[in-house]
Amino acid sequence: MASLTRGHDGRPEASLTPPPKLIDLMIDAASRHLLGQRREDGHWCAELEGDTILESEYVLLLHFLGRGDDPRVAACCERLRSQQQKHGGWAIHPDGPADPSVSVKAYLCLKLAGDDPQSPRMAGARRAILRAGGLRACNSYTKLYLSIFGLWTWRRSPAVPPEIILLPRWFCFNLHEMSAWTRTIVVPLSVIWALRPSVRLDVTLDELEGDSGPGRRRTTLYESFWSAVFVGVNGLIKLVEVVGPASRWRRRALEKAEEWLVAHLEGSDGLGAIFPAMVNAVIALRCLGYAESDPLVQGQLRELERFEIEEAGELRLQPCFSPVWDTALSVGALLAAGMDGNRAPIQEALTWLLEREITVVGDWRERSLQDAPGGWCFEYRNDLYPDCDDTAEVLLVLAAVRGRTDELEARRQAAAARGQRWLLGLQNPDGGWASFDRCCDRQVLTLIPFADHNAMIDPSTPDITARVISALSAHGHDPDDGPVRRATEFLLREQEEDGSWPGRWGANGIYGTWLALSALAPLAARMRPMAGPPTASSRRSRPDDRAGERLRRACRLGRRWLLAVQNGDGGWGESLRSYDDPSFKGRGRSTASQTAWAMMGLIASFESLPWNGDTAQTVAALDRGVAFLQDRQREDGSWYDRDWTGVGFPGVFYLRYHGYAQYFPLEALAAYRRLAVPEPDAASAAN
């Protein structure tokens, strides 16, 4: 058990149990491994893994193109076989329940590959699919895909009329009311729905029809009312289709959709630089009459091929690349571990990041408060879609590193200024930040029949807002600055009763609480310097004191929640099931990445706010967290997370970032060492 001593100012100081030499060795090994993952030009890009819906859709795309005998089809099917779960179906994350959409597509691909429908594998899959509701329980996108192959009728698929693109900006529903990723998926999908391509296969799925699908739960009269309205509109659109579409409007809509599609292929590594949009783009372009040999179609196919990873006879697909994200986070971890910012790996990464600053106007301009471009995207090249999360993370790097030459330093300062301005232009009226757009939060639109992918809108989220606060603070923004103050208020409103914050892009309460504590605790400490424990008289002094006390209370609650959910093995873990079942919040098998997040949240609050009444408990929890990471660190200095901790669309699509178990534990150990020894000898990590 850790002991406590008193510093010269009377505050409790942690005397942490693991010897400093052990921490140095762990950091040194992790730093060497992370440096070994660098690409030749100085950036990082780890694998990004999704569920088997990627392999299934790739197989179906190849069948659509008449390439059913392509060797990649067989390799993808090997991947599908290896990922079948014990319950017989396929899940959206390891050990998850059978998902009807993922399972139906996998079953179809294996049936096309010639797997015997009466084999134990296929019989088990069929039983799992029927238990999950059968074909009727599949989501809208799956039903539209099945309609292409004559396995589901277009009449029973939800309407995705291309006329959406003609709706004016002032109308209650238009293209820019949808999230950025949904726009890139829906525009080509609307072309597919309107032109109804038909590819006949030699198989059927009649055995998967099932009795009924569960549908989406409606918990309020409001949801039930608007759901009924949208179902009625959906039926009216289909009725018009039967009578005969208004040809002039339909032609105009398809022309506009084609213009939009072609324009959005410029400046990106595929439409939206994401797998589903690119697959839809290929099918839509073919529907519009583009030959498979056309450069636009070939360009999308080449980008899809870049996602392929072949290993041990299996082919798996990545949903996209994450180089900007991985590079910024890797640099942050190495700097925390003590690497000199003038060292070549840091300077090369800085140069690489500066070269990827986005300097053109994209879709974000429709709602932004300012015109000038700036920011960074997640992928290698996606000029129309920079995002707030990546921009904030890159800004944290730019605040910590100076350019080694005058020219590089000038570029760094200019890019940092543009990035801050771009972010400030996207702050939502509620004080928070979303991913790509401003004011994209009309909840009623999630009730549209084709919006069951849980990604129709892009509202403010605590995790992104917290990271933006940290980035702005790192660049000198004061807690009383209007944007920071409004963002702080947003975080306080979003804190849940148990003290946690939800995570949108990482699982879940642990991720959100780490980032919120990392943003709020330093602000609370700056709002009123603490010379001792808060007293009744000190709380009555000034308005900013009272505001500071609100922040301190929020941080105390967040810290106590993290302490309460630590696992018996010393680590932290949270199942992705927490997005569907709140009883799983903070519960799950310990992972290296989530242990690191929890440790960094505790350390951030402990460094800024030591007077929280739980000092001994916090120190002991951190000691146990280090012991967990020590026990799980592999010989090469890395860690491995079996459980997934990344999120695409909650409840629909999850991710395993292979880099998360590398740079986050390194950064957490570095923060632990900083807490134990304020000025460590970090020479080993810099070598």
Secondary structure, 3 states (H helix, E strand, C coil): CCEEEECCCCCEEEECCCCHHHHHHHHHHHHHHHHHCCCCCCCCCCCEECCCHHHHHHHHHHHHCCCCCCHHHHHHHHHHHHCCCCCCCCCCCCCCCCCHHHHHHHHHHHHHCCCCCCCHHHHHHHHHHHHCCCHHHCCHHHHHHHHHCCCCCHHHCCCCCHHHHHCCCCCCCCHHHCCHHHHHHHHHHHHHHHHCCCCCCCCCCHHHCCCCCCCCCCCCHHHHHHHHHHHHHHHHHHHHHHHCCCHHHHHHHHHHHHHHHHHHCCCECCHHHCHHHHHHHHHHHHHCCCCCCCHHHHHHHHHHHHCEEEECCEEEECCCCCHHHHHHHHHHHHHHCCCCCCCHHHHHHHHHHHHCCCCCCCHHHHCCCCCCCCCECCCCCECCCCEHHHHHHHHHHHHHCCCCCHHHHHHHHHHHHHHHHHHHHCCCCCCCCCCCCCCECCHHHHHCHHHCCCCCCECCCHHHHHHHHHHHHHCCCCCCCHHHHHHHHHHHHHCCCCCCCCCCCECCHHHHHHHHHHHHHHHHHHHCCCCCCCCHHHHCCCHHHHHHHHHHHHHHHHHHHHHHCCCCCCCECCCHHHHCCHHHCCCCCCEHHHHHHHHHHHHHHHHHCCCCCCHHHHHHHHHHHHHHHHHHCCCCCCCCCCCCCEEEECCCEEEEECCHHHHHHHHHHHHHHHHHCCCCCCHHHHC
